[in-house]
Amino acid sequence: MSQNKTKKEHYVPRAYLQSFSDNGQCQLYDKSTNKISCVNIKNILTKRYLYDFDKELLKEFENIDEQAIEKILGSTVDNFWNNIVKNITENYEWFSSLKYSYHYLSVYKCVAIQLIRTPKGKQQLLEIYNEIYKKNIDKKLENVVLAKEIINILNDELKSSLLEVLLNEYGHICVGINNTDVPFISADNAIIVIPNIWDEHKKEYMIYYPITPCRCLLFHRRKKVERQLESVLKDFYEGKLQIINAYDNLQEVNRREKEMMSIINPITRELTQQDVLALNTCLYKGALRYIVYNPKTVRKKLWIDTF
């Protein structure tokens, strides 16, 4: 094998893990062994040659780089993480489709690819393809299927069904702000779909993605507001508004709609300790291994035992 080959291929990017580490070290809890250890992020959530194409296939297609997936990930979504981490602490509007549509779409591409690049995600993707094409695709083609879907996601023409679902069903991004004493944990499968814990009717779902120990992204369906023209005219006729011309009328309509949109689709949400515990619990329940930033918090109550 070439000395330049990447042996340990991360299914959770090191750029992401960096936020949950202290000088490159993080606390890793493994459920299978029930052990906690301090590990360098270079050595966790990796698998040897995870994305390499099957050698038998390479004999038929000699010009294909067997580590093409690893290189594509490294130069695209993995390289984009520094922007996400920086702006999740400095510029919350950066995640808004109204102001930064290009970055907004790139965030969804990162999420879509992260969902399918893990060992569990790759398996689920192959099962979906089996269902679509009504046949059992050979396991050795798993990375070919993954490469095809990654290319579709990165294509700006939105050819990816997964990306379309994310944008349609979870098209609003809210930054969760955690200023409590309990940090967010992360895990081998760090993106989860859970019931929206702030939905009064308990019918909506959201995507939860911890980005740092004190910031997370919450994705939910973008809610719409009714046109406010009728209410503005009603207030005008009742003498509650002083409107000189039609332009003033439209300005008031837009002001009200914008105010209502900011309430039902907030850019940020200040989280309580109970919120953080609930989110940590949901992530912990589905994790095989989870990560804690600060060793002093490993023994703290990080989730709800009776959830």
N, C-alpha and C positions, 0 to 999 in steps of 0.2 A: 504494500500500500504506500501511496505517496506520503512523504513526511509532512506535506502541507495540508493534509486532510484534517478536518475537524472531527475528532473522535466523540467528544461529549457534546451532543446537540441538545440545547435547552428547549423544552416545550413551554417553559415560562421564561420570557426574556430576562437576561441578566440586568438590562437597563431598568426593567420593572422591579426586579428583586432588590436592586440597589436602594430603593426607598425604604425597604424594610430591614436594612442592614446597618450595622455600625462598623465603619471601616472595612466593609466587605464581608463582615461576619453577621450571621443571623441565628436566631434560636429556632431549630426545626424539631417539631414534635411528630413522631411516626406512630400512628395508631396500631400498626401491626406488631411493633415491638414494645409499644408503650414507653418509649424512651424520648427524652429531650436532649438534644446535643447542640453545641455551638459549631456551626459549619460555615465554610466559605461559600458564597453564592456561586462560585465557579463549579462547585461540586454537588449542587442540589437541583432537583427537578430537571434532570437530564437523562438521556438514554443514548447508549453508544450507537452511532450511525442511524439514528431514529428516522431521518428523512432521506437516506440514501436510496436510490433506485436499485431494484433487484438486479443482481449481476447477470442473470440469464437474459434479462431484457436488454441490458447494456450491450450484450453480444450482437443483438439484432440492430441496435441503434448506436453505433460507435461514436457518433459526434455529440451525444448527449452527455452533459456533465452530471456525474452521479450525485453530486452534492448541490445541484441547482437550487433545490428548495431552501436549503440552509443559507445559501448566498442571497437568494431573493428576500428571504425574511430579514437577514442582517442588514440589507441595504434599503429596506422599505419600512415596514411597521416597527421593527426593533429599533431602528435609527430614529424613529419619530417619537419615541417615548420621552426623551428629554424635554421636548416641547410640551407634552401633556403635563408632566410633573411640574415644570416651571409655571405654566399658566394656571394650573389648578390651585396654586397658592398666591398668584399675583393678579390674574385677569380672568374673572369668572365669565365675562361676556365672550371670551374666546371660544367657548363651547356652544354659543348661540348660532343657530342657522341664519338669523336675521342680520348679524353683523359680520360673522366670519364663516361663510358657507363652505369654503374650501377646507378649512380646518375641521369644521363640524363633520363633514363627510369622511375625512381621514380618521377621525376618532371611531366612527362606525366601522370603517374598514379594519382598524386594529381589533375591535371587539369581535367582528365576524371571523377574522383569521384566528384569534386566540381560542375561539370556541371549537375550532376544528383541528388545531395543530397539536393538541395534547393526545396521549395514547387513547384515552377514552373518546375524545372528539373524533379522532381518525376512524375508530371503530364504528362510531355512530354514523359518520359520513358514508362509510362503505355500505352500511346497512340501508341507508336512505337510497343510495344508488342501486342496490339490489332490488329494492322495492319499486323504484321508478322503472328500471329496465327489465323487471320480472325474471331475473336470473341471478345466480350466485357468482359474483365477480371474484376471481382468484385473489387470495390474500396478498400475493406478491405484487398485485396492481394497486395496493392501497395508497402508496405514495404517488402513483400516477394520477389517481382520482384526486388526491389532496392537491397536487400541483395544478390540475385543471381548475379546481375550485378557487385556489388562491389567485390564479391569473384572472379569473372571472371577477373576483372581488376587487382586485386592484385596477381593473379596467373601468375607466370613467364613464363608460356607456351603460353602466349598471346592468350587466348581464347576469349578475349573481342573484339567484332566488333568495338566498339567505340574507344578503344585504338588503334586498327589497323588503323582506319581512321585518327586519330590524327597524328600518326607516318608517315603515307604515304602522307597525304595532307599538314601537317604542321610540317615537320620533322626537321626543323632548328630552334634553339633557339638563339635569339639575345637579349642582355640586353640593354634596353633603359635607357640612363643616362640623368636625368633631373637636370641641374644646374641652371635653371631659377628661377625667383621669384614666379612662379606659381606652386603650388604643384599638384601632381596627386590626384584626388579624388578616393574613392572606393565606392562600392554600394552593395545592396543586391544580385544583379546578376553581379558579378565583372568581369566575363570572357565573352568577346563578340567577335564575328566574324564580321570583317568589311573589306571594300576594303583596300588594301595595299596603304596607302597614299603616298608611295614613288615609286609606280609602274607607270612608264611613260605611259604605254599603258592602265592603269586603268582596267586591267582584273584580276589581282591577288587578292587573299584575304589573310588575316592574322588573327591570334588570338591575342588579346590584353589583358594583365593581369597585373594591377598595383600591385606591391608587397610592396612598401613603398612610401611615398610622393615624393621620388626622384629617384626611380628605378622601372622599369617595365620589363616584359618579352614580347617579340614579337615573335610569331611563324609563320613561313611561309614555303612553299614548298622548300626543299633543291634544289638549282639550280646546274646544272652540267656544266662542261666546256669540250670543245672539247680536244681531245688528241693533245698535242703540239709537237709531234715528227716531223711532217712535217714542222712546222715553224722553229724548231731548225735546221733541216737539210738544210733548205733554207738559213738561216742566215750563216750556216757553209760554204756552197758552195759559198756564196757571200762575204766571208772573214770577216763577222761581228763577228764571234766567233772563239776562239782558243780552239779547242777540240783535245786532244791527243789520247784518246781511247774511246771505246763504253761506258765505265762506266761514263766518263765525259758527254757524250751525254745524258745518262739517268738522270744524276743528274740535268742537265739543264732543261730537260723536266719536271721533278718533281718540280723543283723550280718555273718554270713558272706556272704550274698548281696550285700549292699551293698559289701563289700570286694572281692568278685570282680568286680562290675559296674564299680567304679572302676578296676580294672586293665584290663579288656577294652574299656571305654568311657571312656577318660581325659578329664577336663575340659581338661587342658593337656598339651602334649608339648614337652619341651625339644629343640630341633633342633640337630644337629651341622652343622658347615660343609659336610660332604658332603651332608647332607640338603638344605640350602639351595641348593647348587649344582645338585643333581638337580631340585629344584622349579623353579628359575630356568630350567634347560635346557628342561624340558617347556613352560614358558610361552613362552620365546623361540622355540622351533621353530614354534609355531603363530601367532606374531605378525607383523603387517606393520610395526607400529611399537611400540616399547617405551620405557618411561620409567625413568629412574634418578634417585634422589633427590639424591645428592651428586655434583657434577661431578668430585670427586677419585676417585670409584669407577668412572667411566665406562670408564677404561682398565684397571681391575682385571679379574681373572678372575671373571666373574659366572656363568658356566655351564661345562658340560663340553663341550669341542669334539668329543670322540670319542664322545659319548653315543649 
